[in-house]
Amino acid sequence: MSAVTAPAPAAAPTSAVLPPISLKASIAYGVGALAGLVLLGLVGPNGRTSGFAVSTRTDALQIPVFHVPSKISAALLCLVALALAYLHYRATVSRRRPSPWIAPGYGVSMVLAFLIWAVAGKDTVLPLTGLLAGSLFLALPLVFGALSGLLCERSGVINIAIEGQLLFGAFLAAVVATLTKNAYFGLVAAPVAGVLVASLLVLFAVKYHVDQIIVGVVLNVLVIGLTSYLFSTVLKLNASTWNSPPGLPVLPIPVLSEIPVIGPVLFRQTALVYLMYVVVAVLQVMVFRSRWGLRLRSVGEHPKAADTVGIKVNRTRVRAVLLGGAVAGLGGAFYTVGNSLAFGKEMTNGGGYIALAAMILGRWRPKGALAAALLFGFANSLQQQLNIIGTAVPSQIMLMTPYLVTIFAVAGIVGKVRAPASEGIPYVK
């Protein structure tokens, strides 16, 4: 008789290993809300009020200036932030995705609590509409710079030269607007300056495969040196001929510009702001909803696979970098014709690097880059407004605010983000 082989025992089912729960964000939210409750609410000034203005003189509906009790209002807003921190904690421990409204709601609550504390007992009121309008206006170069970096990095090229493109755009816009006595000609010249800097990036990074980060840093230094030299030898000596640009006029949109809050912020701006609306909307559609955008993203993620289906990888990268340079140069016009200011040495003041941070914080998406740039613009506008009305916070700390926001946002709040897989890697067929 043949031996009967017993069936092998079934393997025990293996349970899926779940990733560990990270409570870092929830703890940070909770600690911030508790600190705000103590410092802004419990220790805040007693018996004082904080005044805020909403309407402007040209609004169709006038909203009177209102005052709120400082201590109670700040404490209630911090309690709202603490409740949102608890909701974030509950979602995290339940392995659920926290609501996307928790972070914005938390930020708004804490900012309002700080504003109430900052203006408590002041004779002047804080113009909320002016604060928001200034945030949008100051975010302009950051939006254009972030979109420039997005176009380049989505195609696989790291653009550290945004600072140089912004600076050269500001320079050429000022010179052309001064010579022609027309700010719109300066606005047209600014993208040309950005393309000139981008062409050098294309030459060394795409054609000769030089390290893209090194090329970007060198281009920034080159533009700073060139513009500083021309400023000292030409523009400064004969400013009336070369460096007295007219500013872009404010173009209020009828009816829409008279809506309280929304009108002055969104529809009582210059042509450069309206152009920014168009550029963000067009790029959002083109990058993610068009064949061109699919090819752009494919050469940034897997250029070899893109090449096998007939996409010209390096040609696509060249066009994307040149387009990105034009967008960054357009943002440079903000510093001169957009602000009715003459060109000055290194007047961009690190805006290109903050634009890179906005691009990362926005996860390489136009809408995200816009939101991140508005965050940095708000920090800048806030420090300007509080310096005007006066606050207990030292002015040096207020000047640091935009850069502190940049560091904390990129380092901790945004979490892990994934860059295009082939950025910074030259493609050799």
The 8 nearest C-alpha neighbors of each residue, nearest first, counted from 0:
[[1, 2, 3, 4, 5, 6, 7, 8],
 [0, 2, 3, 4, 5, 6, 7, 8],
 [1, 3, 4, 0, 5, 6, 7, 8],
 [2, 4, 5, 1, 0, 6, 7, 8],
 [5, 3, 2, 6, 7, 1, 8, 0],
 [4, 6, 3, 7, 8, 2, 9, 1],
 [7, 5, 8, 4, 9, 3, 10, 2],
 [6, 8, 9, 5, 10, 4, 11, 3],
 [9, 7, 6, 10, 11, 5, 12, 4],
 [8, 10, 11, 7, 6, 12, 13, 5],
 [11, 9, 12, 8, 13, 7, 6, 14],
 [10, 12, 13, 9, 8, 14, 7, 15],
 [13, 11, 10, 14, 9, 15, 8, 16],
 [12, 14, 11, 15, 10, 16, 9, 17],
 [13, 15, 16, 12, 17, 11, 10, 18],
 [16, 14, 17, 13, 12, 18, 19, 11],
 [15, 17, 14, 18, 13, 19, 20, 12],
 [16, 18, 15, 19, 20, 14, 94, 21],
 [17, 19, 20, 16, 21, 15, 94, 92],
 [20, 18, 21, 17, 16, 22, 94, 92],
 [19, 21, 22, 18, 92, 91, 94, 17],
 [22, 20, 23, 19, 91, 24, 92, 25],
 [21, 23, 25, 24, 26, 20, 91, 88],
 [24, 22, 26, 25, 21, 27, 28, 411],
 [23, 25, 27, 26, 22, 28, 412, 21],
 [26, 24, 28, 22, 88, 27, 23, 84],
 [25, 27, 29, 23, 28, 24, 30, 22],
 [28, 26, 24, 30, 25, 29, 31, 23],
 [29, 27, 25, 84, 31, 26, 30, 24],
 [28, 30, 26, 32, 84, 31, 27, 81],
 [29, 31, 33, 27, 32, 28, 26, 34],
 [30, 32, 34, 28, 29, 33, 27, 35],
 [31, 33, 35, 29, 81, 34, 77, 30],
 [34, 32, 36, 30, 35, 31, 29, 37],
 [35, 33, 31, 37, 36, 32, 38, 30],
 [34, 36, 32, 38, 39, 33, 37, 77],
 [37, 35, 40, 33, 77, 74, 34, 39],
 [36, 38, 41, 34, 35, 40, 39, 42],
 [37, 39, 35, 42, 36, 40, 34, 41],
 [40, 38, 43, 35, 36, 37, 116, 73],
 [41, 39, 74, 36, 70, 43, 73, 37],
 [40, 42, 37, 43, 36, 38, 39, 74],
 [43, 41, 38, 40, 37, 39, 44, 70],
 [42, 44, 40, 39, 70, 41, 38, 45],
 [43, 45, 47, 70, 46, 42, 69, 119],
 [46, 44, 47, 70, 43, 69, 42, 48],
 [45, 47, 44, 48, 68, 69, 70, 120],
 [46, 48, 120, 45, 69, 119, 68, 44],
 [47, 49, 68, 69, 67, 119, 120, 66],
 [48, 50, 119, 66, 67, 118, 115, 69],
 [51, 49, 66, 124, 65, 125, 48, 67],
 [50, 52, 125, 124, 65, 64, 126, 66],
 [53, 51, 126, 64, 127, 125, 54, 124],
 [52, 54, 128, 127, 126, 62, 260, 51],
 [55, 53, 62, 61, 259, 52, 58, 260],
 [54, 56, 57, 58, 53, 61, 259, 128],
 [55, 57, 58, 54, 61, 59, 257, 60],
 [58, 56, 55, 257, 59, 54, 256, 61],
 [59, 57, 257, 60, 259, 55, 56, 258],
 [58, 60, 257, 258, 57, 61, 259, 254],
 [61, 59, 58, 259, 62, 258, 54, 257],
 [60, 62, 54, 58, 63, 59, 55, 259],
 [61, 63, 54, 60, 53, 64, 259, 52],
 [64, 62, 65, 61, 52, 54, 53, 51],
 [63, 65, 52, 51, 62, 53, 50, 66],
 [64, 66, 51, 50, 63, 52, 67, 49],
 [65, 67, 50, 49, 48, 51, 68, 64],
 [66, 68, 48, 49, 69, 50, 72, 65],
 [69, 67, 48, 72, 71, 70, 47, 49],
 [68, 70, 48, 72, 49, 47, 71, 115],
 [69, 71, 40, 73, 43, 72, 68, 74],
 [72, 70, 74, 73, 69, 68, 75, 40],
 [71, 73, 75, 74, 69, 70, 68, 76],
 [72, 74, 112, 40, 76, 70, 75, 71],
 [73, 75, 40, 77, 71, 36, 72, 76],
 [76, 74, 78, 72, 77, 73, 71, 79],
 [75, 77, 79, 73, 108, 78, 74, 112],
 [76, 78, 80, 74, 36, 79, 75, 32],
 [77, 79, 81, 75, 80, 76, 82, 74],
 [80, 78, 76, 82, 77, 81, 75, 83],
 [79, 81, 77, 105, 83, 78, 82, 32],
 [80, 82, 78, 84, 32, 79, 83, 29],
 [83, 81, 85, 79, 84, 80, 78, 86],
 [84, 82, 86, 80, 85, 81, 101, 87],
 [83, 85, 81, 87, 28, 82, 29, 86],
 [86, 84, 88, 82, 83, 87, 89, 81],
 [87, 85, 83, 89, 88, 84, 90, 82],
 [86, 88, 84, 90, 85, 89, 97, 25],
 [87, 89, 85, 91, 25, 86, 90, 92],
 [90, 88, 86, 92, 91, 87, 93, 85],
 [89, 91, 95, 93, 87, 97, 88, 92],
 [92, 90, 94, 88, 93, 89, 95, 87],
 [91, 93, 94, 89, 90, 88, 20, 95],
 [94, 92, 90, 91, 95, 89, 88, 96],
 [95, 93, 91, 92, 90, 96, 20, 89],
 [96, 94, 90, 93, 91, 97, 92, 89],
 [95, 97, 90, 98, 94, 91, 99, 87],
 [98, 96, 90, 87, 95, 99, 91, 101],
 [97, 99, 100, 101, 96, 87, 90, 102],
 [100, 98, 101, 97, 102, 103, 96, 104],
 [101, 99, 98, 103, 102, 104, 105, 97],
 [100, 102, 104, 99, 98, 103, 105, 83],
 [101, 103, 105, 104, 100, 106, 99, 83],
 [104, 102, 106, 105, 100, 101, 107, 99],
 [105, 103, 101, 107, 106, 102, 100, 108],
 [106, 104, 80, 102, 108, 103, 107, 101],
 [105, 107, 103, 109, 104, 108, 110, 102],
 [108, 106, 110, 104, 109, 105, 111, 103],
 [109, 107, 105, 76, 111, 106, 110, 80],
 [108, 110, 112, 106, 111, 107, 113, 77],
 [111, 109, 113, 107, 112, 108, 106, 114],
 [112, 110, 114, 108, 113, 109, 107, 115],
 [111, 113, 73, 109, 115, 110, 114, 76],
 [112, 114, 110, 116, 111, 115, 117, 109],
 [115, 113, 117, 111, 116, 112, 110, 118],
 [116, 114, 112, 113, 117, 118, 49, 69],
 [115, 117, 113, 119, 114, 118, 39, 69],
 [116, 118, 114, 115, 119, 390, 113, 391],
 [119, 117, 121, 49, 115, 116, 114, 120],
 [120, 118, 49, 116, 48, 121, 117, 69],
 [119, 121, 47, 48, 49, 118, 122, 44],
 [122, 120, 123, 118, 119, 124, 49, 50],
 [121, 123, 120, 124, 50, 118, 388, 119],
 [124, 122, 121, 388, 125, 50, 118, 51],
 [125, 123, 50, 51, 52, 126, 122, 121],
 [124, 126, 51, 127, 52, 50, 123, 118],
 [127, 125, 52, 129, 128, 51, 53, 130],
 [126, 128, 130, 129, 53, 125, 52, 131],
 [127, 129, 131, 130, 53, 260, 126, 132],
 [130, 128, 132, 126, 127, 131, 133, 264],
 [129, 131, 127, 133, 128, 132, 380, 134],
 [130, 132, 134, 128, 133, 129, 127, 264],
 [133, 131, 264, 129, 135, 134, 130, 128],
 [132, 134, 136, 130, 131, 135, 380, 129],
 [135, 133, 377, 376, 131, 380, 137, 132],
 [136, 134, 138, 132, 133, 137, 373, 376],
 [135, 137, 133, 138, 134, 139, 132, 272],
 [138, 136, 376, 134, 139, 135, 133, 380],
 [137, 139, 376, 135, 141, 373, 372, 136],
 [138, 140, 142, 141, 137, 136, 143, 330],
 [141, 139, 330, 143, 142, 138, 144, 331],
 [140, 142, 354, 144, 138, 139, 372, 143],
 [143, 141, 145, 139, 144, 140, 372, 369],
 [142, 144, 330, 146, 140, 327, 145, 141],
 [143, 145, 327, 141, 147, 354, 142, 146],
 [144, 146, 354, 358, 148, 142, 147, 143],
 [147, 145, 149, 143, 148, 144, 142, 150],
 [146, 148, 323, 144, 145, 150, 149, 327],
 [147, 149, 145, 151, 146, 150, 158, 152],
 [148, 150, 146, 152, 147, 363, 151, 153],
 [151, 149, 147, 153, 148, 323, 152, 319],
 [150, 152, 320, 156, 148, 154, 149, 153],
 [153, 151, 155, 156, 154, 157, 149, 150],
 [152, 154, 299, 296, 150, 155, 151, 149],
 [153, 155, 299, 152, 295, 151, 316, 298],
 [422, 154, 156, 299, 152, 421, 153, 423],
 [157, 155, 152, 151, 423, 422, 154, 158],
 [158, 156, 152, 423, 211, 159, 422, 151],
 [157, 159, 160, 148, 215, 151, 156, 161],
 [158, 160, 215, 161, 212, 157, 216, 162],
 [161, 159, 215, 163, 158, 162, 219, 218],
 [162, 160, 351, 164, 163, 159, 165, 144],
 [161, 163, 351, 165, 160, 164, 219, 166],
 [164, 162, 219, 166, 160, 161, 165, 222],
 [163, 165, 193, 161, 167, 328, 166, 162],
 [166, 164, 331, 168, 328, 162, 163, 167],
 [165, 167, 163, 169, 168, 164, 331, 347],
 [166, 168, 170, 164, 169, 165, 192, 163],
 [169, 167, 189, 328, 331, 192, 165, 166],
 [168, 170, 331, 332, 166, 172, 167, 335],
 [171, 169, 167, 173, 168, 172, 342, 166],
 [172, 170, 174, 173, 168, 169, 189, 175],
 [171, 173, 185, 189, 169, 175, 170, 188],
 [172, 174, 244, 176, 170, 171, 175, 335],
 [173, 175, 171, 177, 241, 176, 172, 242],
 [176, 174, 185, 178, 177, 172, 173, 171],
 [177, 175, 185, 182, 181, 244, 173, 179],
 [176, 178, 244, 180, 174, 243, 175, 179],
 [177, 179, 175, 176, 180, 174, 241, 240],
 [178, 180, 181, 176, 177, 175, 184, 182],
 [181, 179, 177, 176, 178, 245, 182, 244],
 [180, 182, 176, 179, 183, 184, 245, 185],
 [183, 181, 176, 185, 245, 184, 247, 246],
 [182, 184, 186, 185, 181, 187, 247, 176],
 [185, 183, 187, 186, 182, 181, 176, 188],
 [184, 186, 172, 176, 188, 175, 182, 183],
 [185, 187, 183, 184, 189, 188, 172, 332],
 [186, 188, 184, 185, 189, 183, 190, 191],
 [189, 187, 185, 191, 186, 172, 190, 184],
 [188, 190, 168, 328, 172, 329, 192, 191],
 [191, 189, 325, 328, 329, 193, 192, 188],
 [192, 190, 194, 188, 189, 193, 325, 195],
 [193, 191, 168, 195, 189, 190, 194, 167],
 [192, 194, 328, 324, 164, 325, 190, 196],
 [193, 195, 324, 197, 325, 191, 321, 192],
 [196, 194, 192, 198, 193, 197, 191, 199],
 [197, 195, 193, 198, 194, 199, 164, 192],
 [196, 198, 194, 200, 324, 199, 195, 321],
 [199, 197, 201, 195, 200, 196, 194, 202],
 [200, 198, 202, 201, 197, 196, 203, 195],
 [199, 201, 197, 198, 202, 203, 204, 214],
 [202, 200, 198, 205, 199, 204, 203, 317],
 [203, 201, 199, 206, 200, 204, 205, 198],
 [202, 204, 207, 200, 209, 201, 206, 205],
 [205, 203, 208, 209, 211, 201, 200, 202],
 [206, 204, 201, 208, 207, 203, 202, 425],
 [205, 207, 202, 208, 203, 204, 201, 313],
 [206, 208, 203, 209, 204, 205, 202, 201],
 [209, 207, 204, 205, 425, 206, 203, 210],
 [210, 208, 204, 203, 207, 211, 214, 205],
 [211, 209, 213, 212, 214, 204, 208, 423],
 [210, 212, 214, 204, 213, 209, 157, 215],
 [213, 211, 215, 214, 210, 159, 216, 157],
 [214, 212, 216, 215, 211, 210, 217, 209],
 [215, 213, 211, 217, 212, 216, 218, 210],
 [214, 216, 160, 159, 212, 218, 213, 217],
 [215, 217, 219, 213, 218, 214, 159, 212],
 [218, 216, 220, 214, 219, 215, 221, 213],
 [219, 217, 221, 215, 220, 216, 160, 214],
 [220, 218, 163, 216, 222, 217, 221, 160],
 [219, 221, 217, 223, 218, 222, 224, 216],
 [222, 220, 218, 224, 219, 223, 225, 217],
 [221, 223, 225, 219, 224, 163, 220, 226],
 [224, 222, 220, 226, 221, 225, 227, 219],
 [223, 225, 227, 221, 222, 226, 228, 220],
 [226, 224, 222, 228, 227, 223, 221, 229],
 [225, 227, 229, 228, 223, 224, 230, 222],
 [228, 226, 230, 224, 344, 225, 229, 223],
 [227, 229, 225, 231, 230, 226, 224, 232],
 [230, 228, 226, 232, 233, 231, 227, 225],
 [229, 231, 234, 227, 228, 235, 233, 232],
 [230, 232, 228, 235, 229, 233, 227, 234],
 [233, 231, 229, 230, 228, 236, 234, 235],
 [234, 232, 229, 236, 230, 235, 231, 237],
 [235, 233, 230, 238, 241, 237, 242, 236],
 [234, 236, 238, 231, 230, 237, 233, 232],
 [235, 237, 233, 234, 238, 232, 231, 230],
 [238, 236, 234, 235, 239, 240, 241, 233],
 [237, 239, 242, 234, 241, 235, 240, 243],
 [238, 240, 243, 237, 241, 242, 177, 234],
 [241, 239, 238, 237, 242, 178, 177, 243],
 [242, 240, 238, 234, 174, 177, 239, 237],
 [241, 243, 238, 341, 234, 174, 244, 177],
 [242, 244, 177, 239, 341, 238, 241, 245],
 [243, 245, 177, 176, 173, 242, 336, 341],
 [246, 244, 182, 339, 336, 181, 180, 243],
 [247, 245, 339, 336, 182, 337, 338, 248],
 [246, 248, 337, 182, 336, 269, 249, 245],
 [249, 247, 269, 246, 250, 270, 268, 337],
 [248, 250, 269, 268, 251, 267, 247, 270],
 [251, 249, 269, 268, 267, 248, 252, 270],
 [252, 250, 267, 256, 266, 253, 249, 268],
 [251, 253, 256, 266, 255, 250, 267, 254],
 [252, 254, 255, 256, 251, 257, 266, 267],
 [253, 255, 257, 256, 252, 258, 262, 59],
 [256, 254, 257, 262, 253, 258, 252, 266],
 [255, 257, 262, 266, 252, 267, 254, 263],
 [258, 256, 58, 59, 262, 254, 255, 259],
 [257, 259, 262, 256, 255, 261, 58, 59],
 [260, 258, 58, 261, 262, 54, 257, 60],
 [259, 261, 128, 262, 263, 264, 258, 53],
 [262, 260, 264, 259, 263, 265, 258, 266],
 [261, 263, 256, 258, 266, 257, 255, 264],
 [264, 262, 267, 256, 266, 261, 265, 260],
 [263, 265, 132, 261, 262, 266, 260, 131],
 [266, 264, 262, 261, 263, 267, 268, 132],
 [265, 267, 256, 262, 252, 268, 251, 263],
 [268, 266, 251, 263, 256, 265, 250, 262],
 [269, 267, 249, 266, 250, 272, 251, 265],
 [268, 270, 249, 271, 250, 272, 248, 247],
 [271, 269, 273, 272, 274, 268, 250, 247],
 [270, 272, 274, 269, 273, 275, 337, 333],
 [273, 271, 275, 274, 270, 269, 268, 276],
 [274, 272, 270, 276, 275, 271, 277, 269],
 [273, 275, 271, 277, 272, 276, 270, 278],
 [274, 276, 272, 278, 273, 277, 279, 271],
 [277, 275, 273, 274, 279, 278, 280, 272],
 [276, 278, 274, 280, 275, 279, 281, 273],
 [279, 277, 275, 281, 280, 276, 282, 274],
 [280, 278, 282, 276, 277, 281, 365, 283],
 [279, 281, 283, 277, 278, 282, 276, 284],
 [282, 280, 278, 284, 283, 279, 285, 277],
 [283, 281, 285, 284, 279, 280, 286, 278],
 [284, 282, 280, 365, 281, 286, 285, 279],
 [285, 283, 288, 281, 282, 287, 286, 280],
 [284, 286, 282, 289, 292, 288, 287, 283],
 [285, 287, 292, 282, 283, 284, 288, 289],
 [288, 286, 284, 292, 285, 289, 283, 293],
 [289, 287, 284, 285, 286, 292, 290, 293],
 [290, 288, 285, 292, 291, 287, 293, 286],
 [289, 291, 293, 292, 294, 288, 285, 286],
 [292, 290, 294, 289, 293, 295, 285, 286],
 [291, 293, 286, 295, 289, 290, 294, 285],
 [292, 294, 290, 296, 295, 291, 297, 289],
 [293, 295, 297, 291, 292, 296, 290, 298],
 [296, 294, 292, 154, 293, 297, 298, 291],
 [297, 295, 299, 293, 153, 294, 298, 154],
 [296, 298, 294, 300, 299, 295, 301, 305],
 [299, 297, 302, 154, 296, 301, 300, 295],
 [298, 300, 155, 154, 296, 153, 421, 297],
 [299, 301, 420, 297, 421, 419, 298, 296],
 [302, 300, 304, 298, 303, 297, 299, 305],
 [303, 301, 298, 305, 304, 306, 312, 299],
 [302, 304, 306, 305, 301, 307, 298, 428],
 [303, 305, 307, 306, 302, 301, 308, 297],
 [306, 304, 302, 303, 310, 307, 308, 298],
 [307, 305, 310, 303, 309, 304, 308, 302],
 [306, 308, 304, 305, 309, 303, 310, 302],
 [309, 307, 306, 305, 310, 304, 303, 311],
 [310, 308, 306, 307, 311, 305, 312, 304],
 [311, 309, 306, 305, 312, 308, 294, 307],
 [312, 310, 314, 313, 315, 306, 309, 305],
 [313, 311, 315, 314, 310, 298, 306, 302],
 [312, 314, 316, 315, 311, 317, 205, 426],
 [313, 315, 317, 316, 311, 312, 318, 319],
 [316, 314, 312, 318, 313, 317, 311, 319],
 [315, 317, 313, 319, 314, 154, 318, 320],
 [318, 316, 314, 320, 315, 319, 201, 313],
 [317, 319, 321, 315, 316, 320, 322, 314],
 [318, 320, 316, 322, 317, 321, 151, 150],
 [321, 319, 323, 151, 317, 322, 318, 324],
 [320, 322, 324, 318, 323, 194, 197, 319],
 [323, 321, 319, 325, 324, 320, 318, 326],
 [322, 324, 147, 320, 326, 321, 325, 150],
 [323, 325, 193, 194, 321, 197, 327, 322],
 [324, 326, 190, 193, 194, 328, 322, 323],
 [325, 327, 323, 329, 324, 328, 147, 143],
 [328, 326, 144, 330, 324, 329, 143, 147],
 [329, 327, 193, 168, 190, 331, 189, 325],
 [328, 330, 190, 326, 189, 327, 331, 332],
 [329, 331, 140, 143, 327, 328, 332, 333],
 [330, 332, 165, 169, 168, 328, 333, 329],
 [333, 331, 169, 330, 334, 329, 335, 172],
 [334, 332, 337, 331, 335, 330, 338, 336],
 [333, 335, 332, 338, 169, 331, 337, 336],
 [334, 336, 340, 338, 337, 333, 332, 339],
 [337, 335, 246, 339, 338, 332, 182, 247],
 [336, 338, 333, 335, 247, 339, 246, 332],
 [337, 339, 340, 335, 336, 334, 333, 246],
 [340, 338, 246, 336, 335, 245, 337, 244],
 [341, 339, 335, 338, 336, 342, 334, 244],
 [342, 340, 242, 243, 335, 244, 343, 173],
 [341, 343, 335, 170, 173, 242, 340, 169],
 [344, 342, 346, 345, 341, 230, 227, 170],
 [343, 345, 346, 227, 342, 230, 226, 223],
 [346, 344, 347, 348, 343, 223, 166, 227],
 [345, 347, 348, 344, 343, 166, 342, 334],
 [346, 348, 350, 345, 349, 166, 165, 334],
 [349, 347, 346, 350, 345, 351, 162, 166],
 [350, 348, 351, 352, 347, 162, 353, 345],
 [349, 351, 353, 347, 352, 348, 354, 162],
 [352, 350, 162, 161, 354, 349, 353, 144],
 [351, 353, 355, 354, 350, 349, 356, 162],
 [352, 354, 356, 350, 355, 351, 357, 349],
 [355, 353, 141, 145, 357, 351, 144, 352],
 [354, 356, 358, 352, 353, 357, 145, 359],
 [355, 357, 353, 359, 354, 358, 360, 352],
 [358, 356, 354, 360, 371, 355, 359, 372],
 [357, 359, 145, 368, 355, 361, 356, 363],
 [360, 358, 362, 356, 361, 357, 363, 355],
 [359, 361, 357, 362, 358, 409, 356, 371],
 [367, 360, 362, 368, 358, 359, 363, 371],
 [363, 361, 359, 360, 364, 358, 367, 416],
 [362, 364, 149, 358, 361, 359, 365, 368],
 [363, 365, 367, 362, 366, 361, 368, 149],
 [366, 364, 368, 367, 283, 279, 369, 146],
 [367, 365, 369, 368, 364, 370, 283, 279],
 [361, 366, 368, 370, 364, 369, 365, 371],
 [367, 369, 361, 358, 365, 371, 366, 370],
 [370, 368, 366, 372, 367, 371, 142, 373],
 [369, 371, 367, 373, 368, 372, 366, 374],
 [372, 370, 357, 374, 368, 373, 369, 361],
 [371, 373, 369, 375, 374, 138, 357, 370],
 [374, 372, 376, 370, 138, 371, 375, 377],
 [375, 373, 371, 377, 372, 376, 370, 378],
 [374, 376, 378, 372, 377, 373, 401, 379],
 [377, 375, 138, 134, 373, 137, 379, 374],
 [376, 378, 134, 380, 374, 379, 375, 381],
 [379, 377, 401, 375, 381, 376, 380, 400],
 [380, 378, 376, 377, 381, 382, 401, 375],
 [381, 379, 377, 383, 134, 133, 382, 378],
 [382, 380, 378, 384, 383, 379, 377, 385],
 [381, 383, 397, 385, 379, 380, 384, 386],
 [384, 382, 380, 386, 381, 385, 387, 379],
 [385, 383, 387, 381, 386, 382, 380, 388],
 [386, 384, 388, 382, 387, 389, 383, 390],
 [385, 387, 389, 383, 384, 388, 382, 394],
 [386, 388, 384, 385, 389, 383, 382, 390],
 [389, 387, 385, 386, 384, 123, 390, 125],
 [390, 388, 386, 385, 387, 391, 118, 384],
 [391, 389, 392, 117, 385, 388, 386, 118],
 [390, 392, 393, 389, 117, 394, 118, 385],
 [391, 393, 390, 394, 396, 397, 117, 395],
 [394, 392, 396, 395, 391, 397, 390, 398],
 [393, 395, 397, 396, 398, 392, 386, 382],
 [394, 396, 398, 397, 393, 399, 392, 400],
 [397, 395, 399, 394, 393, 398, 400, 392],
 [396, 398, 394, 382, 400, 399, 395, 393],
 [399, 397, 395, 396, 400, 394, 382, 401],
 [398, 400, 396, 397, 402, 401, 403, 395],
 [399, 401, 403, 397, 402, 398, 378, 404],
 [402, 400, 378, 404, 379, 403, 375, 399],
 [401, 403, 405, 404, 400, 399, 406, 353],
 [404, 402, 400, 406, 405, 401, 399, 407],
 [403, 405, 401, 402, 407, 406, 408, 400],
 [406, 404, 402, 408, 403, 407, 409, 401],
 [407, 405, 403, 409, 404, 408, 410, 402],
 [408, 406, 410, 404, 409, 405, 411, 403],
 [409, 407, 412, 405, 406, 410, 404, 411],
 [408, 410, 406, 407, 413, 411, 360, 405],
 [411, 409, 407, 408, 406, 412, 413, 414],
 [410, 412, 407, 413, 414, 408, 409, 24],
 [411, 413, 408, 414, 407, 410, 409, 24],
 [412, 414, 411, 409, 408, 360, 415, 410],
 [415, 413, 412, 411, 416, 410, 409, 408],
 [414, 416, 413, 417, 411, 410, 412, 409],
 [417, 415, 414, 362, 418, 413, 359, 360],
 [418, 416, 419, 415, 362, 420, 359, 363],
 [417, 419, 420, 416, 422, 363, 362, 152],
 [420, 418, 300, 422, 421, 299, 153, 417],
 [419, 421, 300, 422, 418, 299, 301, 155],
 [422, 420, 300, 299, 155, 424, 419, 423],
 [155, 423, 421, 156, 424, 419, 152, 420],
 [422, 424, 156, 157, 155, 211, 421, 425],
 [423, 425, 422, 421, 426, 155, 156, 211],
 [426, 424, 208, 427, 423, 205, 204, 155],
 [427, 425, 428, 424, 302, 313, 312, 205],
 [428, 426, 425, 208, 313, 303, 424, 312],
 [427, 426, 303, 306, 312, 313, 302, 425]]
